[in-house]
Amino acid sequence: MTRKRTVGEQVRSGFRIAGLMVLAFAFFVALTWAAMFSLGRSGNLTSNSHRILGSVTLVVLASALFFTARYWAKWVLGIVCYCLVRTFFGVPFFVLFGKMDVAEELAFIAAYSAVALLLTWRHFQREPRGMERFGLVAFVICPPVALALRSYMPLLVGLGLLGIGELAQTMFRSGRKRIAGHGDSPTLIV
């Protein structure tokens, strides 16, 4: 039997969740600004001091993401699901009204979100490990880079790095199981 929470506990929980959402949004904005300063806004040249400041900020934020991946990995899955559902319902609407360029972009985002959903699904049940964390950090950093460059290529690179991280961790895990399995079997010497 579950314990019913008091109204005060529910309010505190709501403020905690809202605070985490605001923090996540602020972090994404900081990533976007750091990417814009380090790469130049839309490919335009910026001063070297801005590039250095943006690059250092990007490295610091990426490090923070790497060390806190176990806390935010489930949020990535939720955001990807939200994008998939949102674009799934948006594509037919724009096709119906003849705006094919918008529909094509939404179809790309839907396909991107579907693949990302498949790659991040396991983080709903367990924390990311080893190479999976590198892949997740790259996956999260690439959308701000895509916004800074105004290109879809960083999105595909991030998705590829996420897939490589998942594959590398799976291969590493299966290799460890195979090695552990060989060490457990007794040998008979006659």
N, C-alpha and C positions, 0 to 999 in steps of 0.2 A: 504494500500500500504506500502510495506516495504522500509526502507531507505537503499540505497546502501552504503556499507562501503568503505572507502578509502583504498588504498594499504597499507598505514602505519598501519591502524587499523587491517587489515587482517594479516600483518606480526607480529604485537604485539600479536594478538590472537593465531597465530601459535606457537610463542615462549612460550606463557603461557601454551598452551596444551602440548608442548614438555617438558617444565619444570615440569609440573605435572606428566607426564609419567616417567621422570627420577627420580623424587621424589618417586613415587610409587615403582619403581624398587629398588631404594636404601633402601626404607623402608622394602621391602620384603627380601632383602639381609641381612639387620640388624636383622630382625626376625629370619631368618635362622641361622645366626651366634649365636644369643642369645640362640636359641633352642639347637644348637650343644654344646655350652659351658655348658648350664644348665643340659642337659641330658647326655652329653658325646658323643663324635663322634662315631656314629654307635654303641652305647652301650658300648664303651670302657671307662675305668675310666679316669677321668681328676682330676686335683687338686681341693681341696675344694674352694680355692679362685676363680678359674675360674668358678666353679659351682655357687657360690654366685653371682659373677659379671654377669654371664649369666642369672640367675634367676631374679635379680633385673632389668636388662635391659629388659627382657621379660615382667615383670610386668609393667614397665614404657611404653613400646611400646603398650602393650594391653590397658593400660589406655588411651593413646593417640588415639588408634583406637576407643575405646568406646565413647569418647567425640567428635570425629569428624566423627562419622558414617554417619551422614546425607550428608556429602560431598563425601564420597567414595562408598556408597552403590550402586550407578548406575554403577560405574566402575567394581564392582564385577560381576554384571549382564553381562556386556560387555565381561569380561574375560572368564566367564563361557560359553557364547555363542561362543566365539572364540575357546575355547577348544573343545566344542561339534562339531562344524563344521570341525575343523581340524582332529579330530579323526574319524569322520564319513567318511571322504574321505580317511583316512589312513588305516582303517581296511581292506577294499577289496583289496587294493594294497598288503599288507603283506600276506593276505590269498592266493592271486593269485600266489605269489612267494614262498609259502610253509613255511613261517616263522610264525608258529602258536603261539609260545610263545609271540612274539611281538604283534601279532593280538589279543591275549587274553588280554594282558595288555591294548591295545588301546580300546578294547571292554569294559573293566572295566572302563576306564577313560570316555568313551562315556556315559555309563550308569550313572556313578557318576555325570557327567556334566548335563545330562538330568534331573536328580532328583534335582540337585542344581538349575538348571534353573527354574524349577517349583516352588521351594521354595523361590527364590529371585525375581520372576517376579513382585510382587507387589511393590517392592522398585523402580521400574522404574517410577511409577506414584506418589508415596508418600514417605516421609521420614520414616525410621524405628523408632519404638517407643518401649519403655520399654524393655520387654523380647526379642523382635526382635533384638535389638542392642546386647544383650548378645550372642544370637545365631549367629549373623553375625561375631562378634569378634572371637568367638570360631571357626567358619568355616574358617576364614582367618588365624588364628594361627595354625590350625591343619596341613596344607600342609608343613610349615617349620618343624614342629615336625616330620611329616612323612619322610621328607628328612633326618633329623638328625638320626632317628631310622632305616631308610631304610625299612619301613613297610607300608602296606596299611591300617592297623588298625586305625591309627590316622585320616586318611581321612574319614573312616566310622563313627568314633566318632564325628568328626566335622560336618558331614552331619546329624547325629542323633541329635546333640545339636542344629543345625540350625532348624531342624524340630520341636524339642521340644519348642524352643523359639517362632517359628511362631504359634504353637498350643496354647501355654500358652497365648500369646498376643491375639489371636482370642477368646479364652475362656474368658479372662478378659474383652475384649471389648463387647462380647455378654452378659456377666453378668452385666456390667454397663448399657447396653441398657435395659435389663430386669428390673433392679432395678429402672431406671429412668422412665420406662413405668408405673410401679405400683404407683409411687408417683404422677403422673399426673392425674390419674383418680379420680374424686370426689366421695365421699361416701355419701350415703343418709341415714340419721338416722331418723327413724319414731318413 
